[in-house]
Amino acid sequence: MINVLQAAEAVQQPGMGSFWIMMLAMVAVMYFFMWRPESKRRKEMTKFREGLKKGDKVITAGGIYATVKEVKETTLLIEVDSNVTLRVDKNMVVADNSQLQK
């Protein structure tokens, strides 16, 4: 009878090994579902911003639809309407308007 109780207690108390396995599983899930996709999205956005050229139709973070008139290292000159231009930071361009309209 004592052997059965000791066996039951041994089964009920998980060891430190299972704790580390659960922690490793949580880190793996966070990596594959959060960090990796975010890193991929960030790389694609950087590639998109570096590839901007004159004449591209873009949307800014503020929701302004515009056409790129001039590209510099960190800024863009965009035309919002006839004779209305704005200088914005490249990081504020979030989408390519020409692809969204197709």
N, C-alpha and C positions, 0 to 999 in steps of 0.2 A: 504494500500500500504506500509506503514511504517513497519507493522508487517512482511510482506514478505521479505523486505530488511534485517531486523534484524535477521530473521530466516536464510537467505542465508549467512550472515556474521558469524553467529554462526556455521554453517556447515563447512564453509571454514577454520576457524581457529581451528586447532587441539589443544587440551589441553595438559598439561604436562603428563597426564595419558598415552596417546598414545606414547609419547616420551619414557617413561619408558618401555612400552610394546615392542617397537621396539628394545630398547637396550637389554632387556632380551632375545628377540628372537635372536638377533645377537650373544650374549654370548652362548646361547644354541646351535646354529648352529656351532659355532667355537668349542665348547666342543665335540659334537658328530662327527664332520667331521675332526677335527685336533688333539686336545689334547688327546682324548681317544684312537684313533688308534695308535698314536705315543707312548703313555704310554704302550699299550699292546705290541707293537713291541719291545720296549726297554726291557720289562720284559722277553719276549721270548728269546731275544738275550743274556741277562744275564744268563738265565737258560741254554742256549746252551753252553755258555762259561764255566760255572761252571761244566757242565757235560762232558767236554772234557777228553779223556783218551788216553793212549798210543795206537798207531795204527790207530787212526782216521785220515781220509783224510780231509784236510781243504784247504781253500783259504784265503789268507791274503788280507788286504785292498789294498796292492800294486799289487795284481793279481798273487801272487806266489802260485802255487799248491804244497802242501807239505804233509808229513805224520808226525804226532805228535810222538816224541820219548820220551819226558819227560814233565811232568806237574808239575809246582810249583804254589805257591799262586798267583803270578801276572804275571808270564812269562811262556813261552812254549819253548821247544827246538824242532825245526822242522827239518826234513830231506827233503831237496829239491832234491838231487840226491845222488848217491852212494858217501859216505864219505863227503858230503857237508851238514853241519848243520848250522842253524841260531837260535839265541835266540831272540824271539819277545815278545812283550807285549800281554797279552791275549785279550786286547781290539782291537788289529789289526786283529784278526781272525773274518771274516765276514760271512763265509758260510761253510757248510759241503759238501765237494766235493763228498762223496759217495752217497748222496741223489740226487745230480745234474746229475750224470751220468746214473741214472736208467731210 
